[in-house]
Amino acid sequence: MANSGKGTFQPDSDVHISFEDQQKINKFARLNAKVDDLKEELKVKQNDMKNLEEAVEELSLTDDSEKIPYLIGEVFMCQGLEDTLKFLDEAKGRKTNEINDLEGRCDELKSQMSELKAHLYGKFGSHINLENEDE
């Protein structure tokens, strides 16, 4: 009885996966997981940056003579508007550097993945699927 159902697994005798190919597939999977982790971390950093920018916008509405509570570690310090804006500007600079670093690392991993993908698709063609569901 031949089973031609869509969800059944039918091994293809033409496809042979060598140890080296399996290592490349595993490396691709690890890189893909790292990229996903970096994307999540990037979202958090971008949200932090948005919060810093919103804080600067809110402070533009305050009076220069008001003392502004600024959280440093676990302690609030009351300081003037100019000092608070300086701290926020420095925090934005650090956050921008962190975001750029994460984007660079993500691009580097994607480049490695592209090389592996090209090799694996070249060898296995339609017998392998390396595409993300997100993309």
N, C-alpha and C positions, 0 to 999 in steps of 0.2 A: 504494500500500500504506500503510495507516494503521498507525502504530506507537503503541500505547497502553500501552507498558511503563512501569512505575512510575518508573524512573530516567532517563527521557529528558527533555530540555528542550524545551518547546514555548513559544515566545515568545507573549505575549498582546498583540495589537495594540491593546487598549483602554488599556493602561498606558503612559503617556508620562512619562518622567522629565526634568524640566527641569534646567537647570544649577543653579538654586537648591536644588532637591530633592536633587541629587547632593551639593551642598556640605553640606546638613544631614545626609545619610547619612554622609558622611565625618567630619563633626564628631562625630556620635554614636559612630562607630567609634573616634575618637581619645579621646573621653571614656571610653568603655568600657575602652580599653587603660590609661588613667591610673588608673581605678578598680581594675582588676586589679593594677596595680603597687602602689597604695596598700594594697590588701588584703594583699599579700605582705609589704610593709614593716610593716604592722600586726601580722601574725603574729609577725614577728621581735621587735618591740618587746614584745608580750605575753609571748613566751617569755622575754625578758630580765627582765621584771617578775616573772614566776614564779620565775626563778632568784634574783632579789634577795630575794623573800619567803622562799624556801627557805633562803637564807643567814642571814636573821634568825632563822628557826626553829632552825637548827643552832647559832647562837651562843647561843641561850637555854640550851643544854645545857653551855656551857663555864664554866670557873671565871673569876671576875673578875680574878684575878691573872695569868692567861695573856696573853702577847703574841700578837696575831693578825696574820698576814700579810695585808695589804690591797693589791691590785694597783691602782696608779695609773699609767696610761700603760703603760710597759713595765717598771716597777720595782715590786717588792714592798716595802712599808713595814710594819714591825712596830709595832703600836700596841695600846693598851689596848682592852678591850671597849667601854667607853663611847664612845670616839672612833670605833671601827669602826661601832658602831650608829648614831652620828650621821651618818657618811659614807653608810651604807646608806640611812638615812632620806632624806637629801638626794638620793641617786641615784634612789630610788623616786619622790620628788616630781618630779624632772626627767622620769623615764620616764612618769609619769602625764600630765604636760603634753604630752609628745610624742604619746602615744596619743590624748589628747583632740583635739589638733591634727589628727592624721591622720584621726580619725573625723569631725571637722568638715569637713575638705576632701573626704572621701569623700561625705558627705551633700550637700554643695554640688554636687559633680559629678553625683550621682544625681538631684538636683533638675533640673539642666539637661538631663539625659538624659530625664527624665520629660516635660518640655516638648517636646523633639524627638520623643520616641516618640509622644506624643499627636498631634502634627501629622502625622507620617509615617503612623501607622496610620489617622488620619482621611482622609488623601489616598489611600493605597494599600490599605488594608484587609488582606485576607488575602494580598495579593501580596508582602508584605514580612514578614520575620521578624526582630525585633530582640531576641528573648529570649536570655538566656544559657543555655548547657547546664547550668551549675551550679545555677541557681535552679529 
